[in-house]
Amino acid sequence: MAQYQITVNQELLHRLFLSNNKDAGVAALLESVLNQILQAQATEQLQAEPYERTSERKGYRNGTYPHQLTTRVGTITLRVPRFRNGQFSTEMFARYQRSEQALVLTLMEMVINGVSTRKISQITEELCGTEFSKSTVSDLCKKLDPLVNAWNNRDLRGTHYPFVLVDALVLKVREEGRVRSRGVMIAIGINTGGYREILGLMLGDSESEASWSEFFSWLKNRNLRGVDLVISDDHSGLVKAVRTHFQGVTWQRCQTHFMRNIMDATPKSVKDELYPHLRAILDAPDIGTARLLLNQTLEKFEKKAPKAMQVLESGFDDATAVLVLPEKYRRRLRTTNGVERLNEEIRRRERVIFYDSSSPFPWQEELRINAMSIVPPAGCSGGSRLMWG
């Protein structure tokens, strides 16, 4: 182990023992000691003191450059030597750099898990004695962009997804300095092994057929294959895009939304009476039984709730498409609840990050969503078993 001769002048001793601010004195002492160590290491590597004439000299000094180091007693400034023909090397910062990297990763993980940048700034100031500004934390999260983009554009070749759930939610984003409401289209695929996997996310107009068409074309260009059933809500643009881009594929209308549409069209006095009949239709063991129950319900409520019966009859075939599948598949494929769960997680993070009035807007025009798409909640990741096997 190398040994260095360190000198401490009287001023430093005065600041250390007599100053009211003991931390400032310790910081000044630490700064002086480390700078002397850096100069001693430079002498070691060059095998010559400053201005010393010797045949063993291996190079020449070329001044210093400042390097700020955050420590438990405050921020100190080190004067790191420069060499004219070569590069000065020291192991002094190695441990600090590892700690700094761990801290940076922790900060990014905190943002991903829904902690606001304002709270992160307060936590780091309490723990480290120095403040990481909200903009600094936001800039750190931008480093996740390449990782998120690589994941979101990964090739889907090699895996077949017979079942695909699609949905959208509206988020606030910053574009060209203005806050706008934009739709985020999301697709979750279920592979032949019964595992759910987020296929991708894209910003767009969630109500537009053109946006949904662009989204489906993007998925197909990434080699989405083997789709047999698409589950979604009854948005007209979405349904048209599904039937255009997945010809021959069965469309399953989300039964939760379908039930809500029927009940919204039902008079209040009839809702309690009608609900069990609707539930019986959707829970029927086969399509024949469901159709029989449908006819009985239409006959019984045609006069009491004509608008609701019109919605029920027109949407029956699409809402019961899942009945042609084996029973073990139906429970998870008759609604978009799987993707709605993911939406809740995104919304939970958005509320903390976006609505914090003192925080920067982390949503950019390009898809980042602070990498939350690569950290899906339990039950929505590629490693989550969905149903059978």
C-alpha positions in Angstrom: 0.0 0.0 0.0 1.4 3.4 -1.0 2.2 5.9 1.8 1.9 9.6 1.3 3.3 12.6 3.3 0.4 15.0 4.0 0.9 18.5 5.3 -1.9 20.5 7.1 -1.5 24.2 7.4 -2.6 26.3 10.4 -5.6 27.8 8.6 -7.0 24.3 8.1 -6.5 23.4 11.7 -8.2 26.6 12.7 -11.2 25.8 10.5 -11.3 22.3 11.8 -11.2 23.0 15.6 -12.4 26.5 16.0 -14.9 27.1 13.3 -18.6 27.0 14.2 -19.3 24.9 11.1 -17.4 21.7 11.8 -18.6 20.1 8.5 -17.1 22.9 6.5 -13.8 22.4 8.3 -13.8 18.6 7.7 -14.7 19.2 4.0 -11.7 21.7 3.7 -9.4 19.2 5.3 -10.6 16.3 3.2 -10.2 18.5 0.0 -6.6 19.4 0.9 -5.6 15.8 1.7 -7.1 14.3 -1.5 -5.5 17.0 -3.6 -2.1 16.3 -2.1 -2.7 12.6 -2.8 -3.5 13.3 -6.4 -0.3 15.3 -6.8 1.7 12.5 -5.1 0.2 10.0 -7.5 1.1 12.2 -10.5 4.7 12.4 -9.2 4.7 8.6 -8.9 3.5 8.1 -12.4 5.9 10.6 -13.9 8.7 9.7 -11.6 9.6 13.3 -11.2 8.5 16.2 -9.0 7.2 19.4 -10.6 10.0 21.2 -12.5 12.5 18.4 -11.4 15.2 17.6 -14.0 15.9 13.9 -14.1 16.6 11.3 -16.7 13.9 9.0 -15.2 11.1 11.4 -16.0 8.3 9.7 -18.1 6.3 12.7 -19.0 5.3 16.3 -18.2 2.5 17.9 -16.2 0.0 20.0 -18.1 -2.0 21.7 -15.3 -5.1 20.4 -13.6 -8.9 20.3 -14.2 -11.6 20.7 -11.5 -13.6 17.6 -10.5 -16.4 18.0 -7.9 -17.0 15.2 -5.5 -20.1 14.9 -3.3 -19.2 13.5 0.1 -21.0 13.1 3.4 -19.5 16.3 4.7 -20.3 18.3 1.6 -19.2 18.9 -2.0 -15.4 19.3 -2.5 -13.4 20.3 -5.5 -10.5 18.2 -6.5 -7.7 19.4 -8.9 -7.0 16.4 -11.1 -3.6 16.5 -12.8 -3.3 16.5 -16.6 -0.3 15.1 -18.5 1.1 16.5 -21.7 1.8 13.1 -23.3 -0.5 10.6 -21.7 -3.4 10.3 -19.3 -3.3 10.5 -15.5 -5.0 7.5 -13.8 -6.2 7.1 -10.3 -8.3 4.6 -8.4 -9.5 7.2 -6.0 -12.8 7.7 -7.8 -13.6 4.0 -8.6 -15.6 3.3 -5.4 -17.3 6.7 -5.7 -18.3 6.0 -9.3 -19.8 2.6 -8.4 -21.8 4.3 -5.6 -22.9 7.1 -8.0 -24.0 4.5 -10.5 -26.0 2.7 -7.9 -27.6 5.9 -6.8 -28.5 6.9 -10.4 -30.1 3.5 -11.0 -32.1 3.9 -7.8 -33.3 7.3 -8.8 -34.5 6.0 -12.1 -36.2 3.1 -10.5 -38.0 5.4 -8.1 -39.4 7.4 -11.0 -40.5 4.2 -12.8 -42.3 3.1 -9.6 -44.3 6.4 -9.4 -42.3 8.6 -7.1 -42.5 12.3 -8.1 -39.2 14.1 -9.1 -39.9 16.6 -6.3 -40.0 13.9 -3.6 -36.9 12.3 -5.1 -35.1 15.6 -4.8 -36.1 15.8 -1.1 -35.0 12.2 -0.4 -31.5 12.6 -2.0 -30.9 15.9 -0.2 -31.7 14.2 3.1 -29.6 11.1 2.4 -26.7 12.6 0.5 -26.4 16.1 1.9 -26.8 17.5 -1.7 -29.8 18.1 -3.8 -30.5 16.5 -7.2 -32.8 18.9 -9.0 -36.0 17.8 -10.6 -34.6 18.5 -14.0 -31.6 16.4 -13.2 -33.8 13.4 -12.3 -35.8 13.9 -15.4 -32.6 14.0 -17.5 -31.4 10.8 -15.9 -34.7 9.1 -17.0 -34.0 10.1 -20.6 -31.1 7.6 -20.5 -33.8 4.9 -20.5 -35.1 6.0 -23.9 -32.8 3.7 -25.9 -33.8 0.8 -23.7 -37.5 1.5 -24.0 -37.4 2.1 -27.7 -35.4 -1.1 -28.3 -38.0 -3.1 -26.2 -41.0 -1.4 -27.8 -39.7 -2.1 -31.3 -38.4 -5.6 -30.7 -39.0 -8.3 -33.3 -42.0 -10.5 -32.5 -40.8 -13.2 -34.9 -40.7 -16.7 -33.5 -43.7 -16.5 -31.2 -47.3 -16.9 -32.2 -50.0 -14.9 -30.3 -53.4 -16.4 -31.0 -55.1 -13.9 -28.6 -54.5 -10.2 -28.6 -56.1 -7.6 -26.3 -56.1 -4.0 -27.4 -57.1 -0.8 -25.6 -56.2 2.8 -25.3 -56.1 5.5 -22.6 -55.7 9.3 -22.8 -52.6 10.9 -21.2 -51.3 14.4 -21.1 -48.1 15.0 -23.1 -45.9 18.0 -23.8 -45.5 18.7 -27.5 -43.7 21.8 -28.7 -44.0 23.5 -25.3 -47.7 22.9 -25.1 -49.7 20.3 -23.0 -52.0 18.2 -25.1 -54.2 15.1 -24.5 -53.0 12.2 -26.6 -54.1 8.6 -26.7 -51.8 5.7 -25.9 -52.7 2.5 -27.8 -51.7 -0.7 -26.1 -51.7 -4.3 -27.2 -51.2 -7.4 -25.0 -50.6 -10.7 -26.7 -51.2 -14.2 -25.2 -48.9 -16.8 -26.6 -49.5 -20.5 -27.2 -48.1 -21.3 -23.7 -50.7 -19.1 -22.0 -48.4 -16.2 -21.1 -49.3 -12.6 -21.4 -46.8 -10.2 -23.0 -47.0 -6.5 -23.7 -46.6 -6.3 -27.5 -46.1 -2.5 -27.8 -47.4 1.0 -27.1 -47.9 3.9 -29.5 -49.1 7.5 -29.2 -51.9 8.6 -31.4 -55.6 9.5 -31.7 -57.2 6.5 -29.9 -60.6 7.2 -31.6 -59.2 7.4 -35.1 -59.4 4.4 -37.5 -56.2 5.8 -39.2 -54.3 5.7 -35.9 -55.4 2.2 -35.1 -54.5 1.1 -38.6 -51.0 2.6 -38.1 -50.7 0.8 -34.8 -51.8 -2.6 -36.3 -49.5 -2.1 -39.3 -46.6 -1.4 -36.9 -47.3 -4.6 -35.0 -47.5 -6.7 -38.2 -44.3 -5.1 -39.5 -42.7 -6.4 -36.3 -43.8 -9.9 -37.4 -46.9 -10.3 -35.2 -48.2 -13.6 -36.4 -50.8 -16.3 -35.5 -53.6 -14.0 -34.3 -57.0 -15.8 -34.1 -59.0 -13.6 -31.7 -58.8 -9.9 -30.9 -60.5 -8.6 -27.8 -61.4 -4.9 -27.5 -64.1 -2.3 -26.7 -66.6 -1.3 -29.4 -64.9 1.9 -30.7 -65.9 2.2 -34.3 -62.5 3.2 -35.6 -60.8 0.4 -33.6 -63.3 -2.3 -34.9 -62.9 -1.1 -38.5 -59.1 -1.3 -38.2 -59.3 -4.8 -36.7 -61.4 -6.1 -39.5 -59.2 -4.5 -42.1 -55.8 -5.6 -40.7 -56.8 -9.0 -39.3 -59.2 -10.4 -41.9 -60.5 -13.8 -41.0 -59.8 -13.2 -37.3 -62.7 -13.3 -34.8 -63.4 -10.1 -32.9 -64.6 -10.5 -29.3 -66.4 -7.4 -27.9 -65.4 -6.8 -24.3 -68.3 -8.1 -22.2 -67.7 -5.6 -19.4 -68.1 -2.6 -21.7 -71.0 -4.4 -23.5 -72.9 -4.9 -20.2 -72.3 -1.3 -19.3 -73.6 -0.1 -22.7 -76.8 -2.1 -22.2 -77.4 -0.9 -18.7 -76.8 2.7 -19.7 -79.7 2.3 -22.2 -82.0 0.6 -19.6 -84.5 2.5 -17.5 -83.5 2.7 -13.9 -86.6 0.8 -12.7 -85.8 -2.2 -14.9 -82.0 -2.5 -14.2 -82.1 -4.8 -11.2 -84.5 -7.2 -13.0 -82.6 -7.2 -16.3 -79.1 -7.7 -14.9 -79.4 -11.4 -14.0 -80.8 -12.2 -17.5 -77.8 -10.5 -19.1 -75.4 -12.3 -16.8 -76.9 -15.6 -17.7 -76.5 -15.0 -21.4 -72.9 -14.1 -21.1 -72.1 -17.0 -18.8 -73.9 -19.6 -20.9 -72.1 -22.9 -21.4 -72.4 -22.8 -25.2 -73.6 -20.6 -28.0 -76.9 -22.5 -28.4 -77.9 -21.9 -24.8 -76.9 -18.3 -25.0 -79.1 -17.7 -28.1 -82.0 -19.4 -26.3 -81.6 -17.1 -23.3 -81.2 -14.1 -25.6 -84.6 -14.8 -27.3 -86.3 -15.2 -23.9 -84.8 -11.9 -22.6 -85.8 -10.0 -25.8 -89.3 -11.3 -25.5 -89.6 -10.3 -21.8 -88.0 -6.9 -21.9 -88.8 -5.7 -25.4 -91.5 -3.3 -24.1 -89.8 -2.4 -20.8 -86.4 -1.5 -22.2 -86.6 -1.3 -26.0 -83.3 0.6 -26.4 -81.4 -1.8 -24.2 -82.8 -4.7 -26.2 -81.7 -3.2 -29.4 -78.1 -2.8 -28.0 -78.2 -6.4 -26.7 -79.5 -7.9 -30.0 -77.1 -6.0 -32.3 -74.0 -6.8 -30.2 -74.9 -10.4 -29.2 -72.8 -12.2 -31.8 -69.6 -10.2 -31.1 -70.0 -10.3 -27.3 -70.4 -14.1 -27.3 -67.7 -14.9 -29.9 -65.6 -16.4 -27.1 -68.1 -19.2 -26.5 -66.7 -21.1 -29.4 -63.5 -21.6 -27.6 -62.8 -24.2 -24.9 -64.2 -23.3 -21.5 -60.8 -22.9 -19.9 -60.0 -19.9 -22.2 -63.2 -18.0 -21.9 -62.9 -16.3 -18.5 -59.7 -14.4 -19.4 -60.6 -13.6 -23.0 -64.2 -12.3 -22.7 -63.1 -8.9 -21.4 -60.2 -6.4 -21.7 -59.6 -6.5 -18.0 -56.0 -7.8 -18.5 -55.0 -4.6 -20.4 -57.2 -2.4 -18.1 -55.0 -3.6 -15.2 -51.9 -2.3 -17.1 -53.7 1.0 -17.7 -54.3 1.4 -14.0 -50.6 1.1 -13.3 -49.7 3.6 -16.0 -52.4 6.0 -14.7 -51.1 5.6 -11.1 -47.7 6.7 -12.2 -49.0 9.5 -14.4 -51.0 11.0 -11.5 -47.8 11.3 -9.3 -45.5 12.4 -12.1 -47.6 14.6 -14.3 -49.9 16.3 -11.8 -47.2 17.4 -9.5 -47.3 21.1 -10.4 -43.6 21.6 -9.4 -42.3 18.7 -11.5 -41.2 18.8 -15.1 -43.4 17.1 -17.7 -41.8 13.7 -18.3 -44.0 12.8 -21.2 -42.4 13.7 -24.5 -43.7 13.5 -28.1 -41.7 10.3 -28.6 -42.8 7.4 -26.5 -41.0 7.2 -23.2 -43.6 7.0 -20.4 -40.6 6.9 -18.2 -39.9 3.3 -19.1 -42.9 2.0 -17.2 -43.7 0.0 -20.2 -40.7 -2.2 -19.5 -41.7 -2.7 -15.9 -45.2 -4.1 -16.3 -47.2 -4.8 -13.1 -47.7 -8.3 -11.7 -50.0 -10.3 -14.0 -49.1 -8.3 -17.1 -45.5 -9.3 -17.8 -44.2 -11.9 -20.2 -43.4 -14.1 -17.3 -47.0 -14.3 -16.0 -49.0 -17.4 -16.6 -52.4 -16.4 -17.7 -54.6 -19.5 -17.9 -54.0 -23.0 -19.0 -51.4 -25.8 -18.5 
